[in-house]
C-alpha cells in the first residue's frame, strides 16, 4: 500500500494537472489549441483531437488518486493496481489518438 499524499503534494498535483487541464480546455473550446514544439513550430489543434487531449490529464490525475488516496478500498490491492494502470494507459492512449487524428487531418466535431 502506498502512503497517502500529504496536503502540499495534493495541492501541487492539483495545480499541475488543473493548470494543464484548463489550458487544454480553453484551447479546445476556442478551437485553436496550441501545443508548442520542442524543435521548430508547434501544433494547432481543433475539434475531436483537441478534446481527446483535454481528457488525458483527468485520467492521469484520477489514476494517481486511486493509487495514493485509498480510493476504491472495496477492491483488492491487485484490482486497484489494475484500475490505476488502466487509467494511466487510457490517458496515454487518448493523447496518442488525439495526435494521430490531428496528423491525419481529422477535426470534425
CORMOSUL-V818074 format. One record per backbone hydrogen bond with DSSP energy under -1.0 kcal/mol. CO is the residue of the C=O (numbers start at 1). NH is the residue of the N-H. If there is no record, write none. Layout:
co | nh
CO | NH
CO | NH
//
This chain:
co | nh
6 | 10
7 | 11
8 | 12
9 | 13
10 | 14
11 | 15
12 | 16
13 | 17
14 | 18
15 | 19
16 | 20
17 | 21
18 | 22
19 | 23
20 | 24
21 | 25
22 | 26
23 | 27
24 | 28
25 | 29
26 | 30
27 | 31
27 | 32
33 | 45
35 | 43
43 | 35
45 | 33
47 | 51
48 | 52
49 | 53
50 | 54
51 | 55
55 | 59
56 | 60
57 | 61
58 | 62
59 | 63
60 | 64
61 | 65
62 | 66
63 | 67
64 | 68
65 | 69
72 | 75
76 | 80
77 | 81
78 | 82
79 | 83
80 | 84
81 | 85
82 | 86
83 | 87
84 | 88
85 | 89
86 | 90
87 | 91
88 | 92
89 | 93
90 | 94
91 | 95
92 | 96
93 | 97
94 | 98
95 | 99
96 | 100
97 | 101
98 | 102
99 | 103
100 | 104
101 | 106
102 | 105
//
